[in-house]
């Protein structure tokens, strides 16, 4: 399978067919017995933990259960801003502005995550998973 830069892929199949395992292997949460995952021709298997952590924005997963990506103890703004802080994207003011832009993109304000309906929770999960600038 080849996924181009900026492309999104949806894995569809019966329960137990390996969709989650394939996704976990792609981000190296699990190891493959055969095959390899290459990003820009570099095997993710060969990366150290530090190198892998720096490259975690290259591939992003959005869980099927979007509510699983949200911590009910955090506001939506904090949840979406967390990856930006972890990966040190811009200054604190830049990150706060980016979070507000992302919330606006998905049509939400800074609501507490536990107050979202099942359909509304689909907005922040992609905003959180879609950033900070994944390549695939």
C-alpha positions as CSV (number, residue, x, y, z in Angstrom):
1,X,0.0,0.0,0.0
2,X,1.3,3.5,-0.8
3,X,-0.2,6.6,0.7
4,X,0.9,9.9,-0.8
5,X,1.6,13.0,1.2
6,X,-1.6,14.7,2.2
7,X,-3.8,11.7,1.4
8,X,-6.2,10.1,3.8
9,X,-7.0,6.4,3.9
10,X,-10.0,4.7,5.5
11,X,-9.6,1.1,6.4
12,X,-12.8,-0.9,6.0
13,X,-13.4,-4.5,6.8
14,X,-15.0,-7.0,9.0
15,X,-14.3,-7.2,12.7
16,X,-11.0,-8.9,13.4
17,X,-9.6,-8.5,9.9
18,X,-6.6,-6.5,11.0
19,X,-7.6,-2.8,10.4
20,X,-6.5,-1.7,13.9
21,X,-3.4,-3.8,13.8
22,X,-2.3,-2.3,10.4
23,X,-2.9,1.2,11.7
24,X,-0.9,0.5,14.9
25,X,2.0,-1.0,12.9
26,X,2.0,2.1,10.7
27,X,2.6,4.4,13.7
28,X,4.9,1.7,15.3
29,X,2.7,1.0,18.3
30,X,3.1,-2.7,17.3
31,X,5.7,-4.5,15.2
32,X,5.1,-6.4,12.0
33,X,6.3,-9.9,11.6
34,X,6.9,-9.2,7.9
35,X,6.9,-6.1,5.7
36,X,7.9,-2.6,6.6
37,X,6.6,0.9,6.9
38,X,8.6,3.5,5.0
39,X,8.3,7.3,5.3
40,X,10.4,9.1,2.7
41,X,12.2,5.8,2.0
42,X,13.3,5.4,5.6
43,X,12.1,2.4,7.6
44,X,10.2,3.4,10.7
45,X,11.6,0.1,12.2
46,X,15.1,1.6,12.1
47,X,14.2,4.8,14.0
48,X,15.2,5.2,17.7
49,X,12.5,6.2,20.2
50,X,13.7,9.9,20.0
51,X,13.6,9.9,16.2
52,X,10.2,8.2,16.2
53,X,8.8,10.7,18.7
54,X,10.0,13.6,16.4
55,X,8.3,11.9,13.5
56,X,5.0,11.2,15.2
57,X,3.3,14.0,13.2
58,X,4.0,12.3,9.9
59,X,1.2,9.7,10.3
60,X,-1.9,10.4,12.4
61,X,-4.7,8.0,13.3
62,X,-8.3,9.1,13.9
63,X,-10.1,6.4,15.9
64,X,-13.4,5.0,14.7
65,X,-14.8,5.9,18.1
66,X,-14.1,9.6,18.0
67,X,-15.0,10.1,21.6
68,X,-12.1,7.8,22.5
69,X,-9.7,10.6,21.4
70,X,-11.2,13.0,23.9
71,X,-10.6,13.2,27.7
72,X,-13.8,14.2,29.4
73,X,-11.8,16.1,32.0
74,X,-10.4,18.4,29.4
75,X,-12.1,21.2,27.5
76,X,-12.1,20.8,23.7
77,X,-9.6,23.6,23.4
78,X,-7.1,21.9,25.7
79,X,-7.6,18.5,24.0
80,X,-7.0,20.0,20.5
81,X,-4.1,22.1,21.8
82,X,-2.3,19.2,23.5
83,X,-0.5,17.8,20.4
84,X,0.6,21.3,19.5
85,X,2.2,21.7,22.9
86,X,3.7,18.2,23.0
87,X,5.3,18.9,19.6
88,X,6.3,22.4,20.5
89,X,4.5,24.0,17.6
90,X,4.9,27.8,17.8
91,X,4.7,30.0,20.9
92,X,1.9,29.6,23.4
93,X,0.0,32.5,21.8
94,X,0.5,30.9,18.3
95,X,-0.9,27.6,19.7
96,X,-3.9,29.2,21.3
97,X,-4.7,31.1,18.0
98,X,-4.3,27.8,16.1
99,X,-6.7,26.0,18.4
100,X,-9.3,28.8,18.0
101,X,-8.9,28.5,14.2
102,X,-9.4,24.7,14.3
103,X,-12.4,25.0,16.6
104,X,-13.9,27.5,14.1
105,X,-13.1,25.1,11.2
106,X,-15.1,22.3,12.8
107,X,-17.9,24.6,14.0
108,X,-17.3,24.4,17.8
109,X,-16.4,26.7,20.6
110,X,-14.5,25.8,23.7
111,X,-17.2,23.4,25.1
112,X,-16.3,20.8,27.6
113,X,-15.9,17.5,25.8
114,X,-18.4,15.5,27.9
115,X,-21.2,17.9,26.8
116,X,-20.9,17.0,23.1
117,X,-23.5,14.9,21.4
118,X,-22.4,11.8,19.5
119,X,-22.4,13.7,16.2
120,X,-20.7,16.8,17.5
121,X,-17.8,14.7,18.9
122,X,-16.7,13.8,15.4
123,X,-15.6,17.5,14.8
124,X,-12.8,17.8,17.4
125,X,-11.4,14.3,16.9
126,X,-10.3,15.0,13.3
127,X,-9.2,18.5,14.3
128,X,-7.0,17.0,17.0
129,X,-5.8,14.0,14.9
130,X,-5.4,16.1,11.7
131,X,-2.9,18.4,13.4
132,X,-0.1,19.3,13.8
133,X,0.4,18.9,10.0
134,X,0.5,15.1,9.4
135,X,1.8,14.1,6.1
136,X,-0.4,11.0,5.8
